């Protein structure tokens, strides 16, 4: 199972042209290129968001119940 030869790629290309038609193939490839560009832009946005410094955390007051519960008065 080696790599495909030139003849294999010609047969694959011929089958693709037969299935999609010569007129529709450029439109399909254009949509594919737009998808790749959108993917790259999304990856770039994720990298920029990860590189942005996080805002500093503010310390909570000591007696405010840091566990998220409200303090109750014992009667």
C-alpha positions in Angstrom: 0.0 0.0 0.0 2.3 2.7 -1.3 1.5 6.2 -2.5 -0.7 6.7 -5.5 0.8 7.1 -8.9 0.0 9.8 -11.4 -2.5 7.5 -13.2 -4.4 7.0 -10.0 -4.8 10.7 -9.5 -6.0 11.2 -13.1 -8.7 8.6 -12.6 -9.8 10.2 -9.4 -9.9 13.6 -11.0 -11.9 12.2 -13.9 -14.5 10.6 -11.5 -14.8 13.9 -9.6 -15.4 15.9 -12.8 -18.0 13.3 -13.9 -19.8 13.4 -10.6 -19.8 17.1 -10.0 -19.6 18.5 -13.5 -17.0 20.9 -14.8 -19.1 24.0 -14.1 -19.9 23.1 -10.4 -16.3 22.1 -9.5 -14.9 25.7 -9.2 -17.8 26.7 -7.0 -17.2 23.8 -4.7 -13.5 24.5 -4.5 -14.3 28.2 -3.8 -16.6 27.2 -0.9 -13.9 24.9 0.4 -11.3 27.7 0.3 -13.7 30.0 2.2 -14.1 27.3 4.9 -10.4 27.0 5.3 -10.0 30.8 5.6 -12.8 31.0 8.2 -11.1 28.1 10.1 -7.7 29.9 10.1 -9.4 33.2 11.3 -11.0 31.3 14.1 -7.8 29.8 15.2 -6.1 33.2 15.1 -8.8 34.6 17.3 -8.4 31.8 19.8 -4.6 32.4 19.9 -5.1 36.1 20.5 -7.6 35.5 23.3 -5.2 33.0 25.0 -2.3 35.5 24.7 -4.4 38.3 26.3 -3.5 38.8 30.0 -6.2 37.8 32.5 -7.5 40.6 34.7 -6.1 40.6 38.3 -8.3 38.8 40.9 -9.7 41.0 43.7 -9.3 39.5 47.2 -12.4 39.0 49.1 -12.9 40.4 52.7 -11.9 37.9 55.4 -15.3 37.6 57.1 -17.6 37.6 54.1 -18.0 33.8 53.8 -15.8 33.0 50.9 -17.5 29.6 50.4 -20.5 31.3 48.8 -22.9 30.8 51.7 -24.3 33.7 53.7 -23.4 33.8 57.4 -26.3 32.9 59.7 -26.9 34.2 63.2 -27.1 31.5 65.8 -29.9 32.1 68.3 
